Amino acid sequence: MRAAVLHAPKQAMTIEDVAIEKPRRREVLVRTAAAGLCHSDLHFIEGSYPTPVPVVLGHESAGIVEAVGEDVTYLKPGDHVISCLSVFCGHCEFCLTGHLSICQDPEVKMLPGKAKRLTWQGGKHLNQFLNLSSFAEQMVVHENALVKVRPDMPLDLAALIGCSVITGYGAVAHTAKIEPGSTVAVFGAGGIGLATINAAAIAGAARIIAVDLDPFKLNLAKQFGATDVLDATGGDVVARLLELTGGGVHYSFECIGLKATAEQSFSCLRSGGTSTLIGMIPVGTKIELHGVDFLRERRIQGCMMGSNRFRVDMPRLIDFYLQGRLKLDEMVSARIKLEQINEGFAALKQGGVARSVIVFDH
């Protein structure tokens, strides 16, 4: 099969012929239909997060089951599926207490470099990314990294639900549990930020303020449900948010992964407010907060993939889309071929796009 291989950080990926193993016990072979270019992948491309190389990146994807291994009962060939990096075991403490997104069982969530599913150049080991590697024509994954979805859902749009949408929706619905009528600030209007805005609107937030540097993304944020937009180049963001809301927001969401915006997301809270950090802040970066501000019962918390229960959440999100409540078409800036992957990530880095989606020709 063909796959995009990252040889080292800060290098362009190359399209290579790669061999993929047959599915073993509880594994599934999926023909990849579509894969989104996520900013999380860009963190690894640029080296701000480490991963063993060479590697096939990609984690936001959808496809069709081609074969199943022994003891797979949930799926069968022909099923349409969405992948999720929140693979779960179902029996550890985290899973049994409803925190599937932070399951750490090494049998299903293998550590980087441990999966032996891909080879190239005559049998050399090729690293699998986050137990998925969806920048390839096929994937072999654990069955608990997949959710079966209705066949009338377009797979190029379903792929977006696999990361950006489930993360934004879950951060609102599960991590923060925002209340109807509340005021929300969202820092960053990329794919995850737009999904967060959309989810806040679905959840009944009365006011949703999008903060970004990019006029294109701010305009897009309005389509996703933002009632107000703030151009971050226009001066002190926190002061403007406090003035705009008469004292701060009930909930804020940081969807970029920067020290400055993480600190701003906390500083813009009203008393009793909650900041949820979604963005991937670079390894080694510390954020600084004033201790006295916690006396006002402000809170700041992390979020992993929207604290999702993806086998429940993703079918519901598809229903929301087909009902016209969840916006996915508007998120797709471009549909590209696998050979255009480097240009797609260059566009993502430059801004002016929400999501590019690789559509595979089979």
C-alpha positions in Angstrom: 0.0 0.0 0.0 1.0 3.7 -0.3 1.7 5.7 2.8 3.1 9.1 3.7 6.3 8.6 5.8 7.9 11.2 8.0 11.7 10.4 8.1 12.6 13.1 10.7 11.1 16.2 12.3 11.0 19.3 10.1 11.3 17.2 6.9 8.8 16.8 4.1 7.0 13.5 4.1 7.5 11.1 1.2 5.0 8.7 -0.4 6.3 5.2 0.0 5.3 1.5 -0.6 4.6 0.0 2.8 3.7 -3.5 3.9 0.9 -4.0 6.5 0.4 -7.0 8.7 -2.8 -9.1 8.6 -5.0 -8.4 11.6 -4.2 -10.5 14.6 -6.4 -11.3 17.6 -8.9 -8.5 18.2 -7.4 -6.5 15.3 -9.2 -5.0 12.3 -7.9 -4.2 8.8 -9.5 -0.9 7.6 -9.4 0.5 4.1 -8.9 4.2 4.7 -11.4 6.4 2.9 -10.4 9.8 4.3 -8.0 11.4 6.8 -8.0 14.9 8.2 -4.8 17.0 8.5 -4.9 17.9 12.2 -2.8 20.5 14.0 -1.7 17.7 16.4 0.1 16.0 13.6 1.8 19.3 12.8 3.2 19.3 16.4 5.0 16.0 15.7 6.1 17.1 12.2 7.8 20.2 13.7 9.3 18.3 16.6 7.5 20.1 19.5 6.3 16.7 20.6 8.6 13.6 20.2 7.7 10.4 18.3 10.0 7.6 17.0 10.8 7.9 13.3 10.4 6.9 10.6 6.7 7.0 11.1 3.4 7.1 9.3 1.4 9.9 11.0 -2.4 10.5 10.9 -5.1 9.8 13.4 -8.3 11.6 12.2 -9.9 9.1 9.8 -12.7 7.0 8.6 -12.9 4.0 6.4 -14.4 0.6 5.6 -13.6 -2.7 7.3 -11.8 -5.1 5.0 -11.0 -8.0 7.4 -11.1 -8.9 11.0 -8.9 -11.0 13.2 -9.7 -13.7 15.7 -12.3 -12.9 18.5 -13.5 -9.7 16.8 -17.3 -9.6 17.4 -18.1 -5.9 17.2 -17.2 -5.4 13.5 -17.4 -7.3 10.2 -16.1 -6.7 6.7 -18.1 -3.9 5.0 -18.8 -1.9 8.1 -18.2 1.8 7.9 -16.0 3.0 10.8 -14.4 6.1 12.4 -11.0 5.6 14.1 -10.1 7.2 17.4 -6.8 7.4 19.2 -8.7 6.9 22.5 -8.4 3.1 22.2 -9.7 1.5 25.4 -9.3 -1.8 27.1 -12.7 -1.8 28.9 -11.5 -3.3 32.2 -8.9 -1.0 33.8 -9.8 1.5 36.6 -10.1 4.4 34.1 -12.5 2.5 31.8 -14.6 1.1 34.6 -15.1 4.6 36.1 -16.1 6.1 32.7 -12.8 7.7 31.8 -12.1 5.7 28.6 -10.1 8.5 27.0 -7.3 8.2 29.5 -7.1 4.3 29.5 -3.4 3.4 29.7 -3.5 -0.4 29.1 -0.3 -1.1 27.1 -1.9 -4.1 25.3 -4.3 -1.8 23.5 -2.6 1.6 23.8 0.8 0.5 22.8 3.6 2.9 23.6 5.4 4.7 20.7 7.6 2.3 18.8 6.0 -0.9 20.2 3.4 -1.7 17.5 4.8 -4.1 14.9 2.1 -3.7 12.2 4.0 -1.8 9.5 7.2 -2.6 7.5 9.0 -1.1 4.5 12.3 -1.3 2.6 12.4 -5.1 2.6 11.1 -5.7 6.1 12.5 -2.8 8.1 10.3 -1.7 11.0 8.1 1.4 10.4 6.6 3.1 13.4 2.8 3.3 13.8 1.5 6.6 15.1 -0.9 6.6 18.1 -1.8 3.0 17.2 -3.5 4.3 14.0 -1.3 5.8 11.2 -4.1 6.9 8.9 -2.0 8.7 6.3 -2.0 5.4 4.5 -4.3 3.5 2.3 -4.9 0.9 5.0 -4.8 0.6 8.8 -4.5 -2.3 11.2 -5.8 -1.3 14.6 -7.3 -2.8 17.7 -11.1 -3.2 17.4 -11.5 -0.8 20.4 -10.0 2.0 18.4 -13.0 2.0 16.0 -16.7 2.8 16.1 -19.2 1.5 13.6 -21.3 4.3 12.0 -24.4 4.4 9.7 -23.5 3.9 6.1 -25.3 7.0 4.8 -22.8 9.3 6.6 -20.2 10.6 4.1 -16.8 9.2 5.2 -14.8 12.4 4.3 -16.9 14.3 6.8 -17.1 11.4 9.3 -13.3 11.5 9.5 -13.4 14.9 11.1 -15.4 13.5 14.0 -12.5 11.2 14.8 -10.4 14.0 16.5 -11.3 17.7 16.1 -15.0 17.4 16.5 -15.1 14.8 19.3 -12.4 16.8 21.1 -14.3 20.1 20.9 -17.7 18.5 21.6 -16.4 16.4 24.5 -14.6 19.3 26.1 -17.9 21.2 26.2 -20.2 18.3 27.1 -18.0 16.1 29.3 -15.0 17.9 30.6 -16.5 21.4 31.3 -20.2 20.4 31.4 -21.3 23.9 30.4 -24.7 25.1 31.6 -27.3 26.5 29.3 -27.3 30.3 29.3 -23.6 30.6 30.2 -21.0 32.8 28.6 -18.1 31.1 26.8 -14.8 32.3 25.3 -12.9 30.1 22.8 -9.3 30.8 22.1 -8.4 29.6 18.6 -10.8 29.1 15.8 -9.1 26.2 14.0 -10.8 22.8 13.6 -11.0 22.1 17.3 -12.0 25.6 18.2 -14.8 25.6 15.6 -16.0 22.3 17.0 -16.0 23.8 20.5 -17.9 26.8 19.4 -20.5 24.6 17.6 -20.8 22.4 20.7 -21.3 25.3 23.0 -24.1 26.5 20.7 -25.7 23.1 20.8 -25.4 23.0 24.6 -27.3 26.3 24.9 -24.6 28.9 25.7 -26.1 32.4 25.5 -22.9 34.1 24.4 -19.9 32.5 22.6 -16.9 34.7 22.0 -14.2 33.5 19.5 -10.7 34.8 19.8 -8.2 34.5 16.9 -5.6 36.3 14.8 -7.0 35.1 11.5 -9.9 37.1 9.9 -10.9 34.1 7.8 -11.3 31.9 11.0 -13.1 34.6 12.9 -15.6 34.9 10.0 -16.0 31.1 10.0 -16.5 31.1 13.8 -19.7 33.1 13.3 -21.0 30.4 11.0 -20.4 27.9 13.7 -22.3 29.8 16.4 -20.0 32.5 17.8 -22.1 35.5 18.9 -19.0 37.8 19.1 -15.4 37.7 17.7 -12.2 39.3 19.0 -9.2 39.9 16.8 -6.3 39.1 19.1 -4.1 41.7 17.3 -6.4 44.5 18.5 -5.0 45.0 22.0 -5.2 43.4 25.5 -7.5 40.4 24.9 -8.2 39.8 28.6 -9.2 43.4 29.3 -11.5 43.4 26.2 -13.1 40.2 27.3 -13.7 41.4 30.8 -15.3 44.6 29.4 -17.3 42.8 26.9 -18.8 40.4 29.4 -19.0 42.7 32.4 -16.6 40.8 34.5 -15.5 37.7 32.7 -16.8 34.4 31.2 -18.3 31.4 32.9 -16.2 29.0 30.7 -13.1 29.4 28.5 -11.5 26.9 26.2 -7.9 27.1 25.0 -7.7 25.4 21.6 -4.2 26.5 20.4 -1.6 25.1 22.7 0.3 28.3 23.7 1.5 29.5 27.1 0.1 33.0 26.5 -3.4 31.9 25.5 -3.5 29.3 28.3 -2.8 32.1 30.8 -5.4 34.4 29.1 -8.0 31.7 29.2 -7.7 31.7 33.0 -7.4 35.4 33.5 -10.6 36.1 31.5 -12.8 34.0 33.9 -15.4 35.5 36.2 -15.5 34.3 39.8 -16.4 30.6 39.9 -15.4 30.2 36.2 -13.6 27.2 34.6 -10.9 27.2 32.0 -10.3 24.0 30.0 -7.0 23.5 28.2 -7.5 21.5 25.0 -4.5 22.7 22.9 -1.2 20.8 23.0 1.2 23.1 24.9 4.8 22.2 23.8 6.7 19.8 26.1 8.6 21.6 28.8 6.5 24.8 28.7 5.2 26.0 32.0 2.2 28.3 32.5 2.1 31.0 35.2 -1.0 32.0 37.2 -1.5 34.3 40.1 -2.3 32.2 43.2 -4.6 34.8 44.7 -7.0 34.3 41.7 -7.8 30.8 42.9 -9.4 32.4 46.0 -12.2 33.5 43.7 -13.0 29.8 43.0 -11.6 29.9 39.5 -10.6 26.6 38.1 -8.3 25.4 35.3 -8.3 21.8 34.0 -6.9 19.7 31.3 -8.7 17.7 28.6 -7.8 14.6 26.7 -9.7 14.1 23.5 -12.8 15.7 25.0 -13.0 13.1 27.8 -14.9 11.1 25.2 -16.9 7.9 25.2 -16.4 7.7 21.5 -18.6 4.7 20.8 -21.5 6.6 22.3 -20.6 10.1 21.3 -19.7 9.7 17.6 -23.0 8.1 16.5 -24.8 10.9 18.3 -22.6 13.5 16.5 -23.5 11.9 13.2 -27.2 12.2 14.1 -26.6 15.9 15.0 -25.0 16.4 11.5 -27.7 14.7 9.6 -30.3 16.8 11.6 -28.4 20.0 10.5 -27.2 20.8 14.0 -23.5 19.9 13.7 -21.5 21.8 11.1 -19.0 19.7 9.2 -19.2 20.8 5.5 -18.2 24.3 6.5 -15.1 23.0 8.3 -13.6 21.4 5.1 -11.4 24.0 3.3 -9.9 21.5 0.8 -10.1 17.9 -0.3 -6.6 16.7 -1.4 -4.8 13.6 -2.5 -2.2 11.8 -0.4 0.5 13.2 -2.7 -0.5 16.7 -1.6 0.0 16.1 2.1 3.0 18.4 2.5 1.3 21.3 0.7 -1.8 20.6 3.0 0.3 21.0 6.1 2.0 24.1 4.8 -1.4 25.7 4.3 -2.5 24.6 7.8 0.6 26.3 9.3 0.1 29.5 7.3 -3.6 29.9 8.3 -6.6 30.6 6.2 -7.8 27.0 6.3 -9.8 25.1 8.9 -9.3 21.5 7.7 -7.9 19.8 4.7 -9.0 16.2 4.2 -7.1 13.5 2.3 -9.6 11.5 0.2 -8.1 8.2 -0.9 -8.6 6.8 -4.4 -9.2 3.0 -4.2 
